[in-house]
C-alpha cells in the first residue's frame, strides 16, 4: 500500500516582524474624500451606485468580496466607510486579505519584500502574524466561531497588541455587527507555514464562514447587490457556489445586481466568448458578471485601478445619500 510521507514542520524557524521593511503602511492608508480621486468615465459606476442606494433604502443585502490587493492598495478606510454607511452588509475575502488586515492592525505595516525573502526561506515566517493568528483561530474554533469572528474576538481581547485596530476592516465589521468572513485555501497563506498551524481549526472556522456567507446572500432576494473587487479566483468561485446553494433551497436571487472590479480588459463583457479566447477562462466574467443574472438582473464590469474605482463609487454614493 502507498504510504505518503509528511514533512515535519516543528523545526521551522520564525522571526519577529518588528523592524521588518513593509511596502504598505497604516499611515499611508487613503482617507475617504480627502482628495479628488474620481474617474471621469463613470457610466457603470453610476448604474452601480444607484442600485446600491436603492438596495440600502429597501433593506436589501449588499455583499462584497475583496481580494487582498484591495487592502494593499490602502483602501481599508473606504471599506470601513462603506460598512458604516450601510453600503456593505457582509464583507468577505480570502486568507491573504485577513493577513494584511491583521498585520496593519498590530504592526502598522504589511506586505514584505518577497523576492529577497524567498531566497533564504524567511518569507512569511513571522512569529507574531503566524503565532497570533493561529492562536486566534484555534481559540475561536473551540468557541464555535468562524474564521473572521475568531480574529475579531482576539483583537478585541488583546487591545494592547493592536494599536492600529481602528483601521482594521474585520475589526470594524465586528464592532458594527457586520459579518466578515474569510474563505481560505490550504497552503496558500503564510500562517499555514507556522509550526503551530492547526489545519483542522482553520478548515472548520473557514467552513463556518462559508455558511455565514450563504446566509447573507439570501438578503439579496430580490434587488440586492454583490460586489467582487479584485478577487479573480476565490471570490468568483465562492460566490457561484453560494448562489447555487441559495437557489437550490428555493431562494430565487434572480433579479440581483453583480459588479466585478478588475484591470483585465474584456471589451464587450456581456457577449459570449469561445474557449479559444483567454476571456473564457477569466472566472469573474462568467461567475460574477454573466451567469448569475441570466434570469434577470444586471451584471456590470468596472475595469479600472481600485485606487480610482473604489473612491469614485464612494463619492457617487455619498452624493446620493
N, C-alpha and C positions, 0 to 999 in steps of 0.2 A: 504494500500500500504506500502511496506517495505521502511523504510527511514534509510539509513546507517548513522552512527554517525561519525563525523570527530573530530580528536584531535586537539586542539588549540596549535600551535607551538609558539605563541607570548611570552610565559613565559620561553622559553628555555634559559639557561644561557650559555654564551660563555666566552672564556678565551683567553688571548693573548698567541700567540705561542712563544713569545720572552722568552728565557731561558728554553724552552722545551728540554727534552732529545731526541735527534734524533739518529736513528740507521744508517742513511746514511748521509754523509757529503760531501759538494761540494769539499772540499779539498782532499777528498779521491777518487774522480772520476778517472777512469783509463785514462791514457794518451796514445793515439794511438802510438803503436810501441816503447814505452819506455822500454818495457821488452819483453822477449820471452814467449808469451802466446800460441804458436802454438801447435796444436794437431799433433800426428804422423800419425794417420789413417785418411786420408782426402779425400777418394775417392769421396764421394758425394759432398763435398765442392769444390773439383777441377772441377767437372762437372758443379756445380752451378756457380762458378767463370767464367768459360768460357762462359756460357750462358749470364751472366751479362755483361761481356766485349763485347760480340757480340751485345747485345741489346743496350748498350751505343753507340757503333760505328755506328749502323744503325739508331739511333734516336728513338728506341722503349722505351716504358714505363717500369719502374722498380718500382712497388708499394710495400709498406712494411707496414704491420700491426703488431704492437708490443703490448704485454701485459705490464702491469705496472711494472712487476718484472724486465724487461729489464732496466728501469730507476733505480730501486733499486739495481741492480747489479753493478751500477756505469759505465754504458756503454754509457752515453749521448754523450760523445765526439767522440766515434766511430760512432754513428749515424750521428753526425754533419759532420764527415769526409766523410761518405758515401754520404751525400747530397752535400757537397762541390765539390765532385769529380764526380758527375753525376751518382752515383750508387743507388740513391733513387730519384725518380721523384714525389712521393707522399708518405707522412708519415701519418699513421692512428693509432689510439689507442682507448682504452675505456676511461671512465671518470677518473678512477684512474690514468691512465697514464698522463693525463693533470694535476692532482692534485700534484703528486710527482714532476713533472717538474716545476710547478708553485711555489711550496714550496722551492725547491732548488734555484730558481731564486731570491726570496725575503729574505729567511731565511738562506740560505746556508746549510740547512739540511732538511731531511724529514724522514718519517717512525717512528711514535711514538710507544711506547710500549703498544700494545693493551691489553694484559692480565690484567694489573693493571688498565688501564684507563676505561675499560668497567665496572669495579666493582662499580664505583661511578657515571657513566653516563657522564664522561668528555671526553670519546673517540670521537674524531672528532669534538669537539666543539670549533674550533679555529677561533677566531674573524677575523684575517687577511685573512686566507685561505677562509673561507666561505663568509665573507663580501666582500672582494675584487673580488673574482671570480664571485660571483653573480652580483656584480656591473658591472663587465666587460661584462658578458653575457647579462644583461638587456640593457646596452648601445649599445652593438653590435647588438642586435635584432632590436632595433629602427633604426639602420643604414642599416639593411638588411644583416648583416654579418652572417657567420656561426660561430659555437662554437669556432673553432680553431683560426680563424681570430679575433674574439672578444677578446680573451685572448692576442693575439699578439699586437693588437692595444692598449690595455690597458697598457701592459708593455712598449710599445714604448712611450705612453703619460705620464707615471709616472716613468721615469728612476731613480729618487731618491729612490723609493721604492724597486727597483730591482737591487741591486749592483752586483748580480751574473748572470745577464741575458746573458752574453756571453757563459755560459754553458747550457743555456735553449734551448732545442731541438725545441720546436714550435716557439720560437722567432728567432732562426737561420733560420728555414724554411721560416718564414715570410720575413726575410732580403734577402734570396736567391730567393724569388719568387716561392717557392715550397709549394703546398697545405699541410697543416697539419690539419687533421680532427679528430673529436672525436665523438664516437658512444656510447652514454650513455644509461644506463638502469635506469629508475626512481627508486629511493630508494636505489641504491647501493653505492652512493658516499657520502662522509662526507659533502659536500657542500649542499646536499639536506636536511641535518639536521638543517641548519642555518635558523633562523626565517625570513630572507629576501629572501629566495629562491623563484623564480618565475618559476613555472613549465611550464607555457606557453612559456616563453622565452627560457628555457632550451630545451624544445621539438622542438621549431621552429628552433633554431640555430643548433641543432644536426641533425635535418631533412635536413636542407640545406647542411650540411656536407655530408650526405649520397648521395645527388645529385652530389656533387663535386667528391666524391669517384667513383661513377658510371662513371662519365665523364672521370676520369683519367684512368679507366680500358680500355677505348676504345683505348688508346695508346699502349696497349699490342698486338694489332692485326697487324700482327702475329709475333711470336718470342719474345714477351716481357716476363717479369719475374714478378712473385708475390711471396713475402716472407711473411710468417706468423711466427713471432718469439715470442713464448711464450704466445699466446692467444688461450686457449683451447676451449673457447665457443664463445665469441663475435666476434673475428676476423674470425673464421671459418664460422659463420652464416652470418655475413655481406658480406663477400666475395662471398659466394654461391648465395645470393640473388642478389647482384650487377651483378654477372656474368650472371645470368638468365635474368636480365633486358637487358643487352647488347645484348645477343643472340636473345632475343625476338624482339629487334629493328633492327635486321639484321646485327649486328656486330659480326662476327664469333667467334673470340677469340678461335680458335680451336687448333692451334699449339703454345701453350704457355708453359712456364716452371713455375711450382709451387714448393715451398720448405717450409716445415714445420720444425721449430726448437723447440725441447722439450726434456724432460728427461724420457718420458714414453717408456719403451722397447716394440717394436711392432714386433720384429722378421722380417720375410719376409713381409714387409709392402705393397707389391704390390699384394698379394694374397687376394682372397675373404675370409671373415670370417663370421661365422654364428651368429645369435642372442643369442646363448648360451654362447658367449665369451664376456669379457669386452671390448675387442678391437673394437667390432662392434659399441659400444656406445661412442667411443672416436671420437668426431666430426672431428678433423683435418684429420684423416685418410681418411674419405670419402669426406669431403668438400674441403680439400686443396690438398691432395696427389693424390687421385684416380679419383673421378668423373669429375673434371674439365678437365682432359686430356684423357677422354675416347675416344675422336675423333682424338687424336693425341697429340703431345707434350710430356713433361717429368714431372713426379711427383717425388719429392725427399723428403727424411726424414733425418734430421740431429739430431741424438739422442746424445746430449751432453749438459753439462752445458753451459749456454750462455756466461759465463766469459771466456770460451775456444773457443767455436764455432764462435762467432762473431769476435774476434780478428784474428782468423785463416783465416776466409773469407776475412777480410780486407787486411791481409798480402798477400794472393793469388792475390787479385785484384790489389794491389799496384805493385806486381811483373809483372803483365800482362799489365800494363798501358804503 
